[in-house]
Amino acid sequence: MNLQETKKEYEEQDNRGTAYPIYVTVQELVFVGVIANGYSVNCPFGDGVTKTEYKHDSYEGTFENKQELLDLCWEDCEDERVDKDNYIYHFEKEIEEINCGYIWHPVEFFLTVKGAEEYMKANAHNHGKLRTYVHWFESRNYEMRELLKEIGFKVS
C-alpha cells in the first residue's frame, strides 16, 4: 500500500454527501428470516429488503423468480407424453410464496471507495450481493480524527 496514493484518493473521492472524515463499509445482503405477510424488515438505516421468493417441496431452497421454478420443473419432467400446460398448472398450485427479509450487514471497512470496490471484486466469490456505504467519523471520535490528521488525511 502506498500511503501517498491512498491519501490522494481519499481527498479526491466522492464523499457521498457526508462530512469528513469518512470511512467506507462493504456490506452484504444477508437473509434474516421469513416475514409475515403485510410486514417488512425494520432496521436502523431503513434499508432492509423484503422480497417475495418461491418454494416448492420438490426443490431445495427458494427462487427469486416464479418462472425460473416453473421452467426447472418442466426441464425435470422426464415423461414426454405429459401435457405441458396441465403439468405446469398442477405444479404451480403447489408453489409457496414466501416473504423473505434481508438486511445489509457490514463485512469490511476502508478509507476509500476504490479500496472497497477492489475488495468486492477480489472477494465476490466469498459473498452474496455486495455494496458500498459511506459513513463519517463523529466529531467526538477524537481518536480517529487525530490518527487520520497525524498521518496526513483530510479531516474537515
Secondary structure by P-SEA (a helix, b strand, c coil): ccaaaaaaaaaaccccccccccccccccccccccccccbbbbcccccbbbbbbbbbcccccccccaaaaaaaaaaacccccccaaaaaaaaaaabbbbbbbbbbccccccccaaaaaaaaaaccccccccbbbbbbccccaaaaaaaaaaaccccc
